[in-house]
Amino acid sequence: MRDELGLRGGEEIEVTLADGRIEIEPVVTAVRLEQRDGHWVAVPERELPPLTHELVRETLEKIRR
């Protein structure tokens, strides 16, 4: 189930009950927009792990299936 949801150990999740079902979703990270070098970028409100090449490749493979 963890793989299907794209979760890794230690990540926060939100668990809710809706229409008799248990729903599990990753907690969304709040971001603020900042302008850097003339471009708007989303900056997370909390510390996040680095975005690695492996994580990007893994995500691309999942969404292309």
N, C-alpha and C positions, 0 to 999 in steps of 0.2 A: 504494500500500500504506500509505503514511504517513497519508493521509486516512482510509482504512478503519479503521486502528488508533486514530485520534484523536491522532496524535503531531504535535508541532511541532519545529522545529529546536532542537537543544541539549538535548532531553530525554533522560534516561537510560532505557535499555531493558535488559531481561534476555533473553539468548538461550540457549535450552537445546535439547538433542537428546533427543527422546522417541519411542520406537517407530519410529525411522527418519525422523522429521519434525523439522524445525527449527521451534521455537516462539519467537515474539517477543512480549514483553509489556512494557508500561511498568512501571518500578520503582514499587512502592507506597511512598507516603510514610508514615513512622511518625508517629503522633500520640499526644499525652497528653491526658487529660481534666482540665480545670480548671473550678472553679466560679466563675462570674462573675455578679454580681447575682442570685444564687439559681438560676441555670441552669447546667447542665453544657455545656461547649463543647469541641470537639476542636481542639487547638492543634498545628500541624505541628512536627515536630522540626527541620526545616530551612526556610530561607527559600524562599518560593514567590512567583511573580509575582502581582500583584493579579488578583482575579476581576472581569473587566470585564463590562459589559452585553452586549457583542458575543459574548464567550465563552459566557455563559449562553444567549443566544439560539441560537447555533450548536449547542450541546449539545442543547438542547430539540428543535430541528429534526431532529437526527440520530436521537434516540431515538423520535421520533413517526413516523418513516418505516416 
